[in-house]
Amino acid sequence: MTSRLLSPRRRSRAVVPASISTVGGTTATPILDWHHPSVVELAARVEMTLQLFDQMVARSPQRELVRVAHRLIGECIRPVYAMNDEQPVSVTIARGRGSCSQRMAVLEAVARACGITTRVRGRMIDGAFWYPRFPCLGAVVPADIVLAWPEFWIDEGWVPVSELYDGLCSGSGLSNRSTETLFDAVARTVVDWDGTSSPSCDLSAHVRADLGYFDSRDQLFHLYGQTLCQPARLVADPVLSRRSA
């Protein structure tokens, strides 16, 4: 079943091979508008907090910086079911609430503001993955969800957001039946979309297509569109963007 809410752009595009690599970037984009004062201020808070962890900084300063940013964003931006994946990071910070995708974008923007190169890997996720969160609304959940999964150039290699806490986190997988979001889950378990690194949280069965790597989430959503078309977002977002996840 294909939802009528899906973007026509995305249905008409060919899948990008996952082997295509990108160089990523640190520049500001319409979504990752890290030159905005609110993003600069948040990045400054991250760097100030980082100074309190001298031992960890000495081991891997970039990794710990992104971890600190992740924790601060989790504390100051409330998780909601917002639908606009192209919302500027500065707007998300000003509202103090955001979807999993929007909070991930804030993390990317802060990393770029601190000089860390980022990119995203695009995946098409089966909408059924989100059915447990909407037990009475499964019929209106889109069949496919476009997911932008951030990666950070740390210690001379690309580190997916799901592996930021690798070696520190443990626990059960993600059932998606609780209020825990993907953004929050990565702090306690390795969210594994490839089925290669975390048997306890193997979500590879939910991946319908690997869309490849992109220098920014802006490029991904420009090519494949957002999960909901614009008219549907105009109807759903004002309500869902205030509903706590």
Secondary structure per residue as TSV (DSSP state, phi and psi in degrees):
chain	resnum	aa	ss	phi	psi
A	1	M	-	360.0	130.3
A	2	T	-	-110.7	124.4
A	3	S	-	-69.7	142.8
A	4	R	T	-72.5	-11.4
A	5	L	T	-82.9	-7.6
A	6	L	S	-70.7	151.0
A	7	S	-	-71.9	128.8
A	8	P	H	-60.9	-31.8
A	9	R	H	-57.4	-44.5
A	10	R	H	-68.9	-35.9
A	11	R	H	-68.6	-26.2
A	12	S	H	-92.6	-5.1
A	13	R	S	-93.2	148.9
A	14	A	-	-79.5	152.8
A	15	V	-	-73.5	135.0
A	16	V	-	-81.7	129.9
A	17	P	-	-58.6	139.2
A	18	A	T	-67.9	-16.4
A	19	S	T	-76.3	-12.9
A	20	I	-	-70.1	125.3
A	21	S	-	-106.1	161.9
A	22	T	-	-133.4	165.1
A	23	V	-	-93.7	-10.5
A	24	G	-	68.8	-162.7
A	25	G	B	-175.8	171.7
A	26	T	-	-122.4	1.9
A	27	T	S	-73.8	156.1
A	28	A	-	-75.6	149.1
A	29	T	-	-132.2	171.8
A	30	P	S	-55.6	-35.9
A	31	I	S	-82.3	-50.7
A	32	L	S	-88.7	64.6
A	33	D	-	-84.7	65.3
A	34	W	T	-72.3	-6.6
A	35	H	T	-75.5	-13.8
A	36	H	S	-64.4	140.4
A	37	P	H	-53.3	-35.9
A	38	S	H	-67.7	-35.2
A	39	V	H	-73.9	-41.1
A	40	V	H	-60.3	-40.5
A	41	E	H	-65.1	-42.5
A	42	L	H	-64.7	-40.7
A	43	A	H	-62.6	-37.9
A	44	A	H	-64.8	-38.8
A	45	R	H	-62.3	-39.7
A	46	V	H	-62.8	-46.4
A	47	E	H	-67.0	-35.6
A	48	M	H	-66.5	-42.6
A	49	T	H	-64.0	-37.4
A	50	L	H	-61.5	-31.8
A	51	Q	T	-63.9	-16.7
A	52	L	T	-83.9	-6.9
A	53	F	-	-117.5	61.1
A	54	D	H	-57.9	-41.2
A	55	Q	H	-64.6	-45.3
A	56	M	H	-67.7	-36.8
A	57	V	H	-62.2	-40.0
A	58	A	H	-63.4	-31.2
A	59	R	H	-77.8	-47.7
A	60	S	-	-158.2	83.1
A	61	P	H	-59.8	-38.6
A	62	Q	H	-69.3	-44.2
A	63	R	H	-61.3	-44.6
A	64	E	H	-68.0	-32.6
A	65	L	H	-61.6	-44.9
A	66	V	H	-68.0	-35.5
A	67	R	H	-63.7	-44.8
A	68	V	H	-61.3	-43.1
A	69	A	H	-60.4	-42.8
A	70	H	H	-59.8	-44.1
A	71	R	H	-67.1	-42.4
A	72	L	H	-65.3	-41.4
A	73	I	H	-63.2	-40.4
A	74	G	H	-61.7	-30.0
A	75	E	H	-82.5	-34.7
A	76	C	H	-104.3	-9.6
A	77	I	S	-122.1	112.4
A	78	R	E	-72.8	134.8
A	79	P	E	-74.9	129.7
A	80	V	B	-137.1	177.9
A	81	Y	-	-100.0	47.9
A	82	A	-	-66.1	153.4
A	83	M	-	-114.0	-10.2
A	84	N	-	-90.4	97.4
A	85	D	T	-70.4	-16.3
A	86	E	T	-99.7	13.3
A	87	Q	-	-66.2	131.5
A	88	P	-	-59.4	144.1
A	89	V	H	-57.7	-38.2
A	90	S	H	-60.7	-33.6
A	91	V	H	-69.2	-43.1
A	92	T	H	-60.4	-43.7
A	93	I	H	-64.4	-43.4
A	94	A	H	-62.4	-37.4
A	95	R	H	-77.7	-24.6
A	96	G	T	72.1	20.4
A	97	R	E	-154.1	152.0
A	98	G	E	-171.5	159.0
A	99	S	-	-72.7	174.0
A	100	C	H	-57.4	-45.6
A	101	S	H	-62.6	-42.5
A	102	Q	H	-67.2	-36.7
A	103	R	H	-70.4	-35.8
A	104	M	H	-62.3	-39.1
A	105	A	H	-63.6	-39.0
A	106	V	H	-61.0	-42.6
A	107	L	H	-60.9	-43.7
A	108	E	H	-61.4	-45.8
A	109	A	H	-62.4	-42.3
A	110	V	H	-64.5	-41.5
A	111	A	H	-60.3	-44.8
A	112	R	H	-65.0	-38.1
A	113	A	H	-62.8	-26.4
A	114	C	T	-94.8	9.0
A	115	G	T	88.8	10.1
A	116	I	-	-94.7	126.0
A	117	T	-	-70.9	138.0
A	118	T	E	-131.0	161.0
A	119	R	E	-151.3	176.0
A	120	V	E	-130.6	152.0
A	121	R	E	-109.1	125.5
A	122	G	E	-91.7	137.6
A	123	R	E	-137.6	149.0
A	124	M	E	-100.4	114.7
A	125	I	E	-103.2	139.3
A	126	D	E	-61.7	125.5
A	127	G	G	-58.9	-22.8
A	128	A	G	-62.1	-20.2
A	129	F	G	-58.8	-29.8
A	130	W	G	-95.9	0.2
A	131	Y	G	-55.8	-42.2
A	132	P	G	-58.2	-26.0
A	133	R	G	-79.1	-24.3
A	134	F	-	-127.9	66.4
A	135	P	T	-59.1	-24.7
A	136	C	T	-103.9	0.3
A	137	L	-	-124.5	21.0
A	138	G	G	-56.2	-32.9
A	139	A	G	-66.9	-22.8
A	140	V	G	-103.3	-2.5
A	141	V	S	-74.5	128.0
A	142	P	-	-56.2	148.5
A	143	A	S	-65.9	-32.0
A	144	D	E	-128.5	140.4
A	145	I	E	-121.1	126.5
A	146	V	E	-82.1	122.6
A	147	L	E	-116.3	125.7
A	148	A	E	-101.5	109.2
A	149	W	E	-104.4	111.9
A	150	P	E	-69.8	149.5
A	151	E	E	-132.6	148.8
A	152	F	E	-126.1	136.7
A	153	W	E	-82.5	101.3
A	154	I	E	-130.5	132.9
A	155	D	T	52.7	44.3
A	156	E	T	64.2	33.8
A	157	G	E	-163.5	159.8
A	158	W	E	-82.9	127.1
A	159	V	E	-118.0	112.7
A	160	P	E	-63.4	153.5
A	161	V	G	-58.1	-29.6
A	162	S	G	-70.1	-12.8
A	163	E	G	-113.7	12.1
A	164	L	T	-60.1	-37.4
A	165	Y	T	-103.1	17.4
A	166	D	T	-53.1	127.9
A	167	G	T	94.2	-17.4
A	168	L	T	-107.9	-31.4
A	169	C	-	-95.8	153.6
A	170	S	-	-156.8	175.2
A	171	G	-	124.6	-174.7
A	172	S	-	-76.7	173.5
A	173	G	-	-77.3	-165.8
A	174	L	-	-110.7	114.5
A	175	S	-	-87.2	-19.0
A	176	N	S	67.0	17.6
A	177	R	-	-97.4	-14.8
A	178	S	S	-98.5	-173.9
A	179	T	S	-83.4	-4.4
A	180	E	-	-67.3	132.7
A	181	T	-	-97.4	167.6
A	182	L	H	-59.6	-38.4
A	183	F	H	-58.6	-43.6
A	184	D	H	-78.1	-33.6
A	185	A	H	-63.8	-30.4
A	186	V	T	-64.1	-16.2
A	187	A	T	-77.9	-15.9
A	188	R	T	-122.2	-14.2
A	189	T	S	-151.2	152.6
A	190	V	-	-82.4	104.2
A	191	V	-	-73.4	110.2
A	192	D	B	-106.9	105.2
A	193	W	S	-87.7	-11.2
A	194	D	S	-101.6	-12.5
A	195	G	S	72.3	30.2
A	196	T	S	-124.7	-16.0
A	197	S	S	-124.5	-19.0
A	198	S	-	-143.9	91.0
A	199	P	G	-58.3	-29.2
A	200	S	G	-75.7	-19.2
A	201	C	G	-138.6	53.3
A	202	D	B	-84.5	108.8
A	203	L	-	-108.2	13.8
A	204	S	G	-62.0	-26.9
A	205	A	G	-66.2	-17.6
A	206	H	G	-90.9	-4.6
A	207	V	E	-86.8	117.4
A	208	R	E	-88.0	-32.1
A	209	A	E	-157.9	143.1
A	210	D	E	-95.6	118.6
A	211	L	E	-92.1	-4.8
A	212	G	E	94.0	-169.6
A	213	Y	E	-104.1	147.8
A	214	F	E	-137.9	145.0
A	215	D	S	-63.3	-24.7
A	216	S	S	-154.9	159.4
A	217	R	H	-67.0	-24.0
A	218	D	H	-57.9	-44.3
A	219	Q	H	-64.5	-42.2
A	220	L	H	-59.5	-51.2
A	221	F	H	-73.0	-25.9
A	222	H	H	-66.8	-38.8
A	223	L	H	-77.8	-44.1
A	224	Y	H	-105.7	-6.3
A	225	G	-	73.8	174.5
A	226	Q	-	-91.2	168.4
A	227	T	S	-59.5	-45.5
A	228	L	S	-103.8	141.0
A	229	C	-	-69.7	164.5
A	230	Q	H	-57.6	-46.5
A	231	P	H	-58.1	-39.8
A	232	A	H	-67.1	-38.4
A	233	R	H	-64.5	-38.9
A	234	L	H	-62.6	-30.4
A	235	V	H	-83.4	-45.6
A	236	A	H	-84.2	-36.6
A	237	D	H	-63.2	-41.8
A	238	P	H	-58.2	-28.7
A	239	V	H	-87.9	-52.3
A	240	L	H	-68.9	-29.2
A	241	S	T	-70.1	-6.6
A	242	R	T	-111.6	-4.0
A	243	R	S	-89.2	122.8
A	244	S	B	-64.4	138.4
A	245	A	-	-80.1	360.0
